[in-house]
Amino acid sequence: MKRFGLLFLLGILVLVLVSGVQLTAAPKVCKLAEIHPPGYPTEMGDQEFARLVEEKTEGLIKIQVFNNGVLGTENQVVEQAKVGVIEFVRVSTSPVLAVYKPIGALNMPYLFRDQAHMWKVLNGTIGRHFLDNMSAVGLVGLTYFDAGSRNFYARKEIKVPKDLKGLKIRVQPNSLVAEVVDALGAIATPMNMGEIYSALQTGVIDGAENNIPSWVGWKHYEVAKYFLADGHSRLPEVLMVSKKFWDDLTEDQKVALREAAEEAKDFQIKAWNKAEVDYYNEAKKVGAVINQANIAEFQAICVKIYDDPKYADYKVWAQKIKAMK
């Protein structure tokens, strides 16, 4: 009888231990917020990140990508990630600025000479500095994605700074680009991405500023066919995770997420470069007009932004960035 009792207790102990293993092995199912549609380069980077995370964590972390802004605007999902409602977000640096002001240094006008210069900065100590210090506001920066250069496009042709005078130009909320627009004599009009097409179509705004894939991918070129390549900014995208979620991960899982993010970044850059060529050709085929700006003319007007006292800290970073060869 005693032997039977011992066997019974041993069986219960084994059952409890097995149950415990099953509980700890249950996969974490997470959300990743993305405003762009399926097939857009950043969305493709998100999907690759999700695939790599599941692979590297052996299925213990599964990420569902919610595209098309279904979880909210970029500003809204950043706030949700801060409190842990959403685990992962991919947003431009401009919405991050609302909660983590230092990253605005990367948004200064005409800061990066080209794509290669930008990635030298982002992959180095400067880029890592901004990612690492997000933890103070409840976010953990994993990596950057490419978003090309931002340029102006409008319902009327624009070639030189004076052509922008008086035009209502859409900018991202909380965007330093608004000051660039104002400096050039246009009227900065904050607006969320999903509202731009109808606003251009109805004349609520005269133009906007963004990269070629966004101009074409969101069909803005149908209602604003004039594009001016002035490259006033290269706002990198940021892939972040909620610190609340991050702190509950094991060290191995954290390593896996960082590795997945870096590999997804390389994948996304290639997707971005291909998309720029494809979208450029698509726009030209339907009669869109793409002009190349004399960038020095625009830079000369916007240089005063660097001297504004409120950007003193940004100016220090800008000097370091521009000095990188």
Secondary structure as GFF3:
##gff-version 3
##sequence-region A 1 325
A	DSSP	alpha_helix	2	24	.	.	.	ID=ss1
A	DSSP	beta_strand	28	33	.	.	.	ID=ss2
A	DSSP	alpha_helix	41	56	.	.	.	ID=ss3
A	DSSP	beta_strand	61	66	.	.	.	ID=ss4
A	DSSP	alpha_helix	74	83	.	.	.	ID=ss5
A	DSSP	beta_strand	88	92	.	.	.	ID=ss6
A	DSSP	alpha_helix	93	97	.	.	.	ID=ss7
A	DSSP	three_ten_helix	101	107	.	.	.	ID=ss8
A	DSSP	alpha_helix	115	122	.	.	.	ID=ss9
A	DSSP	alpha_helix	125	132	.	.	.	ID=ss10
A	DSSP	three_ten_helix	133	137	.	.	.	ID=ss11
A	DSSP	beta_strand	139	145	.	.	.	ID=ss12
A	DSSP	beta_strand	150	154	.	.	.	ID=ss13
A	DSSP	three_ten_helix	161	164	.	.	.	ID=ss14
A	DSSP	beta_strand	168	171	.	.	.	ID=ss15
A	DSSP	alpha_helix	177	183	.	.	.	ID=ss16
A	DSSP	beta_strand	187	190	.	.	.	ID=ss17
A	DSSP	three_ten_helix	193	195	.	.	.	ID=ss18
A	DSSP	alpha_helix	196	202	.	.	.	ID=ss19
A	DSSP	beta_strand	207	210	.	.	.	ID=ss20
A	DSSP	alpha_helix	212	217	.	.	.	ID=ss21
A	DSSP	three_ten_helix	220	222	.	.	.	ID=ss22
A	DSSP	beta_strand	226	233	.	.	.	ID=ss23
A	DSSP	beta_strand	237	242	.	.	.	ID=ss24
A	DSSP	alpha_helix	243	246	.	.	.	ID=ss25
A	DSSP	alpha_helix	251	285	.	.	.	ID=ss26
A	DSSP	beta_strand	289	292	.	.	.	ID=ss27
A	DSSP	alpha_helix	295	306	.	.	.	ID=ss28
A	DSSP	three_ten_helix	309	311	.	.	.	ID=ss29
A	DSSP	alpha_helix	312	323	.	.	.	ID=ss30
###
